[in-house]
Amino acid sequence: MIADRLSGWTLGGALTGIGLLFAAAFHDRYWRWLDCFNELGRCYDPVSQNVYLEQAGAVWGGLAAIFLLLGIGLLCRK
């Protein structure tokens, strides 16, 4: 009984933590560059010489939403 509750809390916390990491990646790879994307969906940063893709928003944002919803759902259920 206690082991089930502890594993639920642990799994919920881990999924929420992973979701927060994906949310940080979403912010770093997409949200910061939202105004920079051209008609091809690319943004070039001359300082770091990185090319950011607009499709990264859907990938990182989707992963963040899935893991956060799963993790928070487990934590609320427990």
C-alpha positions, 0 to 999 in steps of 0.5 A: 500500500505505502509502496504503491503510493510512494511509487505513484508520487515518484513516477508523478514527480519524475514525469513532471520534472521531465515535462519541465525540462521539455518546457525549458527546451520549448522556451529556449528553442522556440519561444525566445525566437518567435519574432525572428522566424522568416517565411521558411520557418527558420531563424538565424542567430548570428551571435551563436550561429545557430539556426532555429526551426519553427517546427521545434515549437510543436515538438518541444511544446507537445512533449512538454504538454504530454509529460506535464499532464501525465505527471500532474494527473498522477500527482493529483490522483495520489 
